[in-house]
Amino acid sequence: MITAEAIMGMIDKKPVTVPHTMTIIDVIRIVVESKSGAVCVEKDGQIAGLWTERDLMRNVLIRDFDMHTARVGDFMMGEMNVIPHTACLEEIEDKFVGLHVRHLFVEKQGKIIGVISTRDTLAADLNIKSDEVRNLKSYVSFEYYENWRWKKP
């Protein structure tokens, strides 16, 4: 069984974190440089929320929104969708679908240890299925079919 923590280990990528006072334009630069779709927003040494490119799309429609002066802490998603580090792949996928989100915070011993995305779970699921197919192919080989006859005494 693969867990949220195991998926994070497969990713081997630390979440990008920015201070809540950073301007949106500066966050956009970081998102582009890191090739990430989301950043964790930190306030007082704690993760306070998540800001994604989806938030940018929603916020640019606000009258008088200025990404050069707007602070990410004012426009981030404050609701933190959290899963335990022990959550299995099916539970994680269920959360993504049920909550209509693309990122989930992973918690261990009351502390946020990272973020996983739908892409991360898709990659993990694909790896698992590839391993399963490889194992099944090893059971069924042409050698078996070629040597199926009884040997004559």
C-alpha positions, 0 to 999 in steps of 0.5 A: 500500500502506497501512502501520502508520505511515500508519494512525497518520497517519490516526488523528491521535490520540496514544496516552494514556500513564500512569505505571506507579505510577498507581492503576487508578481514576485510569487508568479516569478517564483512559480515560473522559475520553479515550474510549480503550479502552487506555493505554500504561503508562510506566516509566523513560521507556519504554513498558512495556506496555498496559492496556485495559478488558479487563484491568479486567474480568479483574482485578476477578475477583481476590480482594481486588482494590482498584482504589483501591490497585492500580497499573496497572503490576502489572496491565498486559499486559507482553507487547508485541505489536510490528509494524514501521512498514512493516507493510502492512494485511494483515500488521497484520490477520493479527497481530490475528487470529493473536494474538487482540489488539485493539492493536499497538505500532508500532515504528520504528528500535527505538522505539515510535512509537504504538499502533494498534487493530483499529478503526483498521485497520477505518477505514483498510480502509473508506477504501481500499475507499471510494476504490476504489469511487469510482474504479471508478464514475468509469470506468463512467458512464451517459454511456458507456452513453448514447453507445455507438452509432456516430455516423452519417456 
